[in-house]
Amino acid sequence: MQSGAGFSINWLFNTRKRAESSVKGPRRKLVIEKRSSFFDMDWAALWEYREVLFALVRREITVRYKQTALGVAWVLLQPLVTITIFTIIFGRLAKMPSDGVWYPIFALSALLPWFYVAESITRSGGVMVANTNLITKIYFPRMLLPLSMIVAPLVDLVLSLMLLFGLLIYAGIPLTWKVFTLPVFILVAMLTALSVSLFVSATNVKYRDVAYAVPFMMQVWMFASPIVYPVSLVPEQWRLIYGLNPMVGVIEGFRWALLGQTAPDLVVMGGSCIVFVFVLIVGLIYFRRMERQFADVI
């Protein structure tokens, strides 16, 4: 582990050195000053250290697929096994409705964004502790660590979408112009994962048992989201409260874009968007505040 950590530090040092050497003109001065407000995000620093983000993402992808027997086949195997189990239990035995869509496609269209968000949040839980040597020895915007855990799983999501497109062709479900809105809902899924990851990664620095609670939290959250059942199954008087789950809007958006169904419930989508924006803003503020303590507490 020590050699791997040393490699990571050297990697980031070299990346930062190349970035500095590519900048023409006089050297910039680093000014350390007290923050002027409670919510004072240094967006310029995030862009300036973008090569560090690329290095972290590349390292995460390399480690994930290095020395694996099946390689990227694991990305397709997990959703295939899951939709098979869901189809047997919920589609055949429980006779769960699927809004007129073949149940494997109905479940898979929700599982893909859910797998992406769940994996991103789970990885983010221990990312700060796993990179202790980086945090305590070199400077870079700490938000790049949880952000890298959000970007890296996009590779798995894109590969899994190929599986879904294959099933759509097999079932004879044509793609419509709505598929071009899919990047919008992928972006919403990314921001949703980032908002929760900021809380989880920052809190786990001080309370290490948070990382152990995350898998249980994700299981509960999964059944509170319309993955194995449609939103239409929820009583209308409860849909506004149900829509406070930000994953409801993400899943409904994916199904609308991929399956070409009628537009999602505006009440549900509106509630999900409001909550996701609120959680994202609060997450940024919370992470920024806790960031001051990382080097001392970790």
C-alpha positions as CSV (number, residue, x, y, z in Angstrom):
1,M,0.0,0.0,0.0
2,Q,2.8,2.4,0.8
3,S,4.4,2.0,-2.7
4,G,1.0,2.5,-4.3
5,A,0.5,5.7,-2.3
6,G,3.9,6.9,-3.2
7,F,3.2,6.2,-6.8
8,S,0.0,8.3,-6.6
9,I,1.8,11.2,-5.0
10,N,4.5,11.2,-7.6
11,W,1.9,10.9,-10.3
12,L,0.1,14.0,-9.1
13,F,3.4,15.9,-8.6
14,N,4.4,15.1,-12.2
15,T,0.9,16.1,-13.5
16,R,1.0,19.4,-11.6
17,K,4.6,20.0,-12.9
18,R,3.6,19.5,-16.5
19,A,0.6,21.8,-16.0
20,E,2.8,24.6,-14.6
21,S,5.4,24.2,-17.4
22,S,2.7,24.5,-20.0
23,V,1.6,27.9,-18.7
24,K,3.3,30.8,-20.5
25,G,4.0,34.1,-18.9
26,P,5.0,35.1,-15.4
27,R,4.4,32.7,-12.5
28,R,1.2,33.1,-10.5
29,K,1.5,33.9,-6.9
30,L,-0.3,31.7,-4.4
31,V,-2.1,34.0,-1.8
32,I,-3.4,32.4,1.4
33,E,-6.1,34.5,2.9
34,K,-9.2,34.2,5.1
35,R,-12.4,33.2,3.3
36,S,-14.7,36.2,2.8
37,S,-17.9,34.2,3.2
38,F,-19.3,31.0,4.4
39,F,-19.9,29.8,0.9
40,D,-16.8,30.7,-1.0
41,M,-16.0,28.2,-3.7
42,D,-12.8,28.5,-5.6
43,W,-14.1,27.5,-9.0
44,A,-11.0,28.8,-10.7
45,A,-8.8,26.3,-8.7
46,L,-11.0,23.4,-9.8
47,W,-10.4,24.3,-13.4
48,E,-6.7,25.0,-12.9
49,Y,-6.2,21.6,-11.3
50,R,-8.3,19.7,-13.9
51,E,-5.3,17.6,-14.9
52,V,-5.2,16.3,-11.3
53,L,-8.8,15.2,-11.8
54,F,-8.0,13.4,-15.0
55,A,-5.1,11.6,-13.3
56,L,-7.4,10.5,-10.4
57,V,-10.0,9.3,-12.8
58,R,-7.5,7.4,-14.9
59,R,-6.0,5.8,-11.8
60,E,-9.5,4.8,-10.6
61,I,-10.4,3.2,-13.9
62,T,-7.0,1.4,-14.2
63,V,-7.2,0.0,-10.7
64,R,-10.8,-1.2,-11.2
65,Y,-10.0,-3.3,-14.4
66,K,-6.4,-4.2,-13.8
67,Q,-5.8,-8.0,-13.2
68,T,-9.4,-8.9,-13.5
69,A,-10.5,-12.2,-15.1
70,L,-13.6,-10.9,-16.9
71,G,-12.6,-7.3,-17.3
72,V,-15.4,-5.0,-18.5
73,A,-17.7,-8.1,-18.6
74,W,-18.4,-7.5,-14.9
75,V,-20.1,-4.3,-16.0
76,L,-22.7,-6.2,-18.0
77,L,-22.9,-9.2,-15.7
78,Q,-24.2,-7.3,-12.7
79,P,-27.2,-5.7,-14.4
80,L,-28.0,-9.0,-16.3
81,V,-28.1,-11.0,-13.1
82,T,-30.1,-8.3,-11.3
83,I,-32.8,-7.9,-13.9
84,T,-33.1,-11.7,-14.2
85,I,-33.8,-11.9,-10.4
86,F,-36.1,-8.9,-10.5
87,T,-38.0,-10.3,-13.5
88,I,-38.6,-13.7,-11.8
89,I,-39.5,-12.3,-8.3
90,F,-41.3,-9.0,-9.1
91,G,-42.3,-9.5,-12.8
92,R,-43.5,-13.2,-12.7
93,L,-44.3,-14.0,-9.1
94,A,-45.4,-10.6,-7.7
95,K,-47.0,-9.6,-11.0
96,M,-45.7,-6.1,-10.6
97,P,-47.0,-3.7,-13.3
98,S,-44.6,-2.2,-15.7
99,D,-46.7,0.4,-17.6
100,G,-47.0,-1.9,-20.6
101,V,-43.2,-2.3,-21.1
102,W,-41.4,-5.6,-21.2
103,Y,-40.4,-6.0,-17.5
104,P,-36.6,-6.7,-18.1
105,I,-36.4,-3.4,-20.1
106,F,-38.6,-1.6,-17.5
107,A,-36.3,-2.7,-14.7
108,L,-33.0,-2.2,-16.5
109,S,-33.9,1.4,-17.6
110,A,-34.1,2.3,-13.9
111,L,-31.3,0.0,-12.7
112,L,-28.6,1.7,-14.9
113,P,-28.9,5.2,-13.3
114,W,-29.3,3.6,-9.9
115,F,-26.2,1.5,-10.2
116,Y,-24.3,4.6,-11.3
117,V,-25.4,6.7,-8.4
118,A,-25.1,3.9,-5.8
119,E,-21.6,3.0,-7.0
120,S,-20.4,6.7,-7.1
121,I,-21.7,7.3,-3.5
122,T,-20.2,4.0,-2.2
123,R,-16.8,4.7,-3.7
124,S,-16.8,8.3,-2.3
125,G,-17.4,7.0,1.2
126,G,-13.8,6.1,1.8
127,V,-12.0,8.2,-0.8
128,M,-10.7,10.8,1.6
129,V,-9.3,8.2,4.0
130,A,-7.8,6.2,1.2
131,N,-5.9,9.2,-0.1
132,T,-4.5,10.4,3.3
133,N,-1.0,10.8,1.9
134,L,-2.2,13.1,-0.9
135,I,-4.3,15.3,1.5
136,T,-1.6,15.7,4.1
137,K,1.4,16.2,1.7
138,I,0.4,18.2,-1.3
139,Y,-2.2,20.9,-2.1
140,F,-5.0,20.5,-4.6
141,P,-8.8,21.2,-4.3
142,R,-10.0,18.4,-2.0
143,M,-13.3,18.3,-3.9
144,L,-11.5,16.7,-6.8
145,L,-11.4,13.4,-4.8
146,P,-15.1,12.8,-4.5
147,L,-15.6,14.3,-8.0
148,S,-13.3,11.7,-9.4
149,M,-15.5,9.0,-7.9
150,I,-18.4,10.6,-9.8
151,V,-16.7,10.7,-13.2
152,A,-15.0,7.3,-13.2
153,P,-18.2,5.2,-13.0
154,L,-19.5,7.0,-16.2
155,V,-17.5,4.4,-18.1
156,D,-19.6,1.6,-16.6
157,L,-22.8,3.5,-17.3
158,V,-22.0,4.0,-21.0
159,L,-21.1,0.3,-21.4
160,S,-24.3,-0.8,-19.6
161,L,-26.3,1.5,-21.9
162,M,-25.1,-0.6,-24.8
163,L,-26.8,-3.6,-23.2
164,L,-30.0,-1.7,-22.8
165,F,-30.0,-0.6,-26.4
166,G,-29.5,-4.2,-27.5
167,L,-32.5,-5.3,-25.5
168,L,-34.6,-2.4,-27.0
169,I,-33.7,-3.7,-30.4
170,Y,-34.6,-7.3,-29.4
171,A,-37.9,-6.2,-28.0
172,G,-38.7,-4.0,-31.1
173,I,-38.9,-0.8,-29.1
174,P,-37.7,2.1,-31.4
175,L,-35.7,5.0,-30.1
176,T,-37.3,8.4,-30.6
177,W,-36.0,12.0,-30.5
178,K,-36.3,11.8,-26.7
179,V,-33.1,9.8,-26.5
180,F,-31.2,13.1,-27.3
181,T,-32.3,14.4,-23.9
182,L,-30.6,11.5,-22.1
183,P,-27.4,13.5,-21.5
184,V,-29.4,15.9,-19.5
185,F,-30.7,13.2,-17.1
186,I,-27.2,11.7,-16.9
187,L,-26.0,15.1,-15.8
188,V,-28.7,15.2,-13.2
189,A,-27.7,11.8,-12.0
190,M,-24.1,13.0,-11.7
191,L,-25.1,16.0,-9.6
192,T,-27.4,13.9,-7.4
193,A,-24.5,11.5,-6.7
194,L,-22.1,14.4,-6.1
195,S,-24.5,16.1,-3.6
196,V,-24.7,13.0,-1.5
197,S,-21.0,12.1,-2.0
198,L,-19.9,15.4,-0.6
199,F,-21.7,14.7,2.7
200,V,-20.6,11.1,2.9
201,S,-16.9,11.7,2.0
202,A,-16.5,14.7,4.3
203,T,-18.3,13.1,7.3
204,N,-16.3,9.8,7.0
205,V,-13.1,11.7,7.7
206,K,-14.2,12.3,11.2
207,Y,-16.6,9.4,11.7
208,R,-15.2,6.3,10.0
209,D,-18.3,4.2,10.5
210,V,-20.1,6.3,7.9
211,A,-18.5,4.2,5.2
212,Y,-20.0,1.0,6.7
213,A,-23.5,2.6,6.9
214,V,-23.5,3.7,3.2
215,P,-24.3,0.2,1.7
216,F,-27.3,-0.2,4.1
217,M,-28.5,3.3,3.2
218,M,-28.3,2.5,-0.5
219,Q,-30.4,-0.6,-0.1
220,V,-33.1,1.3,1.6
221,W,-32.9,4.1,-0.9
222,M,-33.2,1.6,-3.8
223,F,-36.6,0.2,-2.7
224,A,-37.8,3.8,-2.0
225,S,-37.1,4.5,-5.7
226,P,-39.3,3.4,-8.6
227,I,-37.0,0.6,-9.9
228,V,-39.1,-2.5,-9.5
229,Y,-42.4,-0.7,-9.7
230,P,-43.8,2.3,-11.6
231,V,-44.6,5.7,-10.1
232,S,-48.2,5.2,-11.2
233,L,-48.5,2.6,-8.4
234,V,-48.0,5.3,-5.8
235,P,-51.3,6.9,-4.7
236,E,-51.7,10.4,-6.2
237,Q,-52.1,12.1,-2.9
238,W,-48.6,10.8,-1.9
239,R,-46.8,11.6,-5.1
240,L,-45.6,15.0,-4.1
241,I,-44.0,13.5,-0.9
242,Y,-42.7,10.6,-2.9
243,G,-41.1,13.0,-5.4
244,L,-38.9,14.4,-2.7
245,N,-36.7,11.5,-3.5
246,P,-34.3,12.9,-6.1
247,M,-33.8,9.6,-7.7
248,V,-37.4,9.5,-8.7
249,G,-36.8,12.3,-11.2
250,V,-33.7,10.7,-12.5
251,I,-35.3,7.3,-13.1
252,E,-38.5,8.8,-14.6
253,G,-36.3,10.9,-16.9
254,F,-34.3,7.9,-18.1
255,R,-37.5,5.9,-18.8
256,W,-39.0,8.8,-20.7
257,A,-35.9,9.3,-22.8
258,L,-35.3,5.6,-23.6
259,L,-38.7,4.1,-23.7
260,G,-40.6,7.0,-25.3
261,Q,-43.4,6.8,-22.8
262,T,-45.7,9.7,-21.9
263,A,-44.1,12.6,-20.1
264,P,-43.3,12.0,-16.4
265,D,-45.5,13.4,-13.7
266,L,-44.7,17.1,-13.4
267,V,-45.4,17.2,-9.6
268,V,-43.0,14.3,-9.0
269,M,-40.3,15.7,-11.3
270,G,-40.6,19.2,-9.8
271,G,-40.3,17.9,-6.3
272,S,-37.2,15.8,-7.2
273,C,-35.5,18.8,-8.9
274,I,-36.1,21.1,-6.0
275,V,-34.7,18.6,-3.5
276,F,-31.7,17.7,-5.6
277,V,-30.7,21.4,-6.0
278,F,-31.1,22.1,-2.3
279,V,-29.1,19.1,-1.3
280,L,-26.3,20.0,-3.8
281,I,-26.0,23.5,-2.4
282,V,-26.0,22.4,1.2
283,G,-23.5,19.6,0.3
284,L,-21.1,22.1,-1.3
285,I,-21.3,24.4,1.8
286,Y,-20.9,21.5,4.2
287,F,-17.9,20.1,2.3
288,R,-16.3,23.5,2.1
289,R,-16.6,24.0,5.8
290,M,-15.3,20.5,6.7
291,E,-12.4,20.8,4.3
292,R,-10.6,23.0,6.8
293,Q,-10.3,20.1,9.2
294,F,-9.3,17.3,6.8
295,A,-5.5,17.5,7.2
296,D,-5.8,17.7,11.0
297,V,-8.4,15.0,11.6
298,I,-7.6,12.5,9.0
